[in-house]
């Protein structure tokens, strides 16, 4: 797997990362959602450099220009519900992309720190032999992305996979490396070193879904 860790290089991305991590700025849910969306736009722009392209002739008022544009064989799949804002950021830059949605949540059967990932809902166009962009803002243990991938594979095999996340843990990144094809790309804004005993990223930012859409039951 090729890991693209964008925060290793200084850019305006760091401003948005600082704001989504800040406990003060997080209180503004609209601003939090917009910052995740903007991070998605940056990740999408960087990701676009690795896609396949074809040449097309564009007619202008004064002539014709040949331009390379991305091939239209992309499917964007996002993990509900936290992935919705990241999905929108990517969608802003890939106008004609097909869309898919899949649910995944942690289930604690014994009401302790041990959990399993439950995948219940999947709505998608065909992904067979297409380029799959799989978006989930928080890559903590990596178990959610792997469970989602296993569920998606039952409906077809993409020819190429690009994972898109905002913040991950070193442990989660190492985990998914073992479960995705070698030619997979991970596009991630920042990577933290630690998980706590509940499997949350430290320092991370908290629960992205709750911060974007309110605390769930």
C-alpha positions in Angstrom: 0.0 0.0 0.0 1.2 3.5 -0.8 0.5 6.0 2.0 0.2 9.7 1.1 0.5 11.5 4.4 -0.3 15.1 3.4 0.4 16.9 6.7 4.1 15.9 6.5 4.4 18.9 4.1 3.4 22.4 5.2 0.3 23.7 3.5 -3.1 25.4 4.2 -4.3 21.9 5.1 -2.7 22.4 8.5 -5.1 25.3 9.3 -8.1 23.1 8.8 -6.6 20.2 10.8 -5.8 22.6 13.7 -9.4 23.8 13.7 -11.1 20.4 13.6 -8.9 19.3 16.5 -9.5 22.4 18.7 -12.1 21.8 21.5 -13.1 25.5 21.2 -13.7 25.6 17.4 -15.3 22.2 17.5 -18.3 23.7 19.3 -19.3 25.2 15.9 -20.7 22.1 14.1 -21.2 24.0 10.9 -17.6 25.1 10.8 -16.4 21.5 11.7 -18.4 20.1 8.8 -17.0 22.7 6.4 -13.5 22.1 7.5 -13.9 18.3 6.9 -15.3 19.2 3.5 -12.4 21.4 2.7 -9.9 18.7 3.8 -11.8 16.4 1.4 -11.3 18.8 -1.4 -7.5 18.9 -0.8 -7.3 15.1 -0.5 -9.3 14.8 -3.7 -7.1 17.2 -5.6 -3.9 15.3 -4.5 -5.6 12.0 -5.3 -6.6 13.2 -8.8 -2.9 13.3 -9.8 -2.7 9.5 -9.7 -5.8 8.8 -11.7 -5.9 7.7 -15.4 -6.6 10.4 -18.0 -7.5 10.7 -21.6 -7.2 13.6 -24.1 -10.2 15.4 -25.4 -10.6 18.4 -27.8 -12.5 21.4 -26.3 -14.0 24.0 -28.5 -13.5 27.6 -27.3 -15.0 30.8 -28.9 -11.6 31.2 -30.7 -10.5 27.7 -31.5 -9.8 24.2 -30.1 -7.7 23.1 -27.2 -6.7 19.5 -26.3 -6.9 18.8 -22.6 -6.3 15.7 -20.5 -9.2 14.9 -18.3 -9.8 12.0 -15.8 -11.5 8.9 -17.1 -15.1 8.5 -15.9 -14.8 5.1 -14.2 -14.9 6.2 -10.6 -17.1 5.2 -7.7 -17.1 7.2 -4.4 -18.2 5.1 -1.5 -18.5 6.7 2.0 -19.0 5.2 5.4 -22.2 6.5 7.1 -22.7 8.7 9.0 -19.3 10.4 9.7 -18.2 10.1 6.1 -20.9 12.4 4.7 -19.0 15.6 5.0 -15.8 14.1 3.6 -17.9 12.7 0.8 -19.2 16.1 -0.1 -15.7 17.5 -0.2 -14.6 14.8 -2.7 -17.8 15.2 -4.7 -17.0 18.9 -5.1 -14.0 18.0 -7.2 -15.3 14.9 -9.0 -18.5 16.2 -10.5 -19.5 13.1 -12.6 -18.5 10.4 -10.1 -20.9 7.6 -9.2 -21.9 7.4 -5.5 -22.2 4.6 -3.0 -23.0 4.6 0.7 -22.3 1.9 3.3 -23.0 1.8 7.1 -20.6 0.6 9.7 -20.7 0.9 13.5 -19.0 -0.5 16.5 -21.0 -3.0 18.5 -20.0 -3.8 22.1 -21.7 -7.1 22.8 -20.4 -7.3 26.4 -20.6 -3.6 27.2 -16.8 -3.4 27.6 -14.0 -2.1 25.4 -14.1 -5.1 23.1 -16.2 -4.5 19.9 -17.0 -5.8 16.5 -17.9 -3.9 13.4 -21.4 -4.3 12.1 -22.1 -3.5 8.4 -25.9 -3.3 7.6 -26.6 -1.1 4.7 -25.0 -0.8 1.2 -26.3 1.1 -1.8 -24.0 1.3 -4.8 -23.7 1.2 -8.6 -21.6 -1.5 -10.0 -18.0 -1.3 -8.9 -16.7 -4.2 -11.0 -13.4 -3.2 -12.6 -13.8 0.5 -11.6 -11.7 2.8 -9.5 -13.1 2.8 -6.0 -12.6 5.8 -3.7 -13.5 4.6 -0.2 -13.9 7.5 2.3 -14.0 7.3 6.1 -12.7 10.3 8.1 -11.3 8.5 11.1 -9.0 5.5 10.6 -8.6 4.3 14.2 -8.1 0.6 14.5 -8.7 0.1 10.8 -11.3 -2.6 11.5 -14.2 -0.5 10.0 -12.5 0.0 6.6 -11.6 -3.7 6.4 -15.1 -4.8 7.3 -16.6 -2.4 4.8 -14.2 -3.6 2.1 -15.1 -7.2 2.7 -18.8 -6.4 2.4 -18.2 -4.4 -0.8 -16.2 -7.2 -2.4 -19.3 -9.4 -2.4 -20.8 -7.1 -5.0 -17.8 -6.8 -7.4 -14.1 -6.2 -7.4 -12.7 -2.8 -8.2 -9.5 -2.6 -10.3 -8.0 0.0 -8.1 -8.7 1.3 -4.6 -8.0 4.8 -3.1 -8.7 5.1 0.6 -9.4 8.6 1.9 -9.2 9.6 5.6 -8.8 12.7 7.6 -6.9 11.4 10.7 -5.6 8.0 11.4 -3.5 6.1 13.9 -0.2 4.3 13.1 -1.8 1.1 14.3 -4.8 1.5 12.0 -2.6 2.2 9.0 -0.5 -0.9 9.6 -3.6 -3.0 10.1 -5.2 -2.0 6.7 -1.9 -2.6 4.9 -2.4 -6.3 5.7 -5.9 -6.5 4.4 -6.0 -4.4 1.2 -4.4 -5.2 -2.1 -0.7 -4.0 -2.5 -1.6 -1.4 -5.2 -4.1 0.4 -2.8 -3.4 4.1 -2.1 -4.2 5.7 1.2 -4.7 9.5 1.1 -4.7 10.8 4.7 -4.4 14.3 6.1 -2.6 13.3 9.3 -1.5 10.3 11.3 -1.3 10.1 15.1 0.8 7.6 17.0 -1.6 6.4 19.7 -4.9 4.6 20.3 -6.5 4.6 23.8 -8.0 1.5 25.4 -11.3 2.2 23.7 -9.8 2.2 20.3 -10.0 6.0 19.8 -7.2 8.0 18.2 -5.1 10.1 20.6 -4.9 13.1 20.4 -7.2 12.7 17.4 -10.3 14.9 17.6 -13.0 12.9 19.2 -16.0 11.4 17.5 -16.3 12.9 14.0 -19.9 11.9 13.5 -21.0 13.4 16.8 -19.1 16.6 16.1 -20.6 17.0 12.7 -24.2 15.9 13.3 -24.8 15.7 17.1 -24.4 13.1 19.8 -26.1 9.8 18.9 -28.1 7.6 21.3 
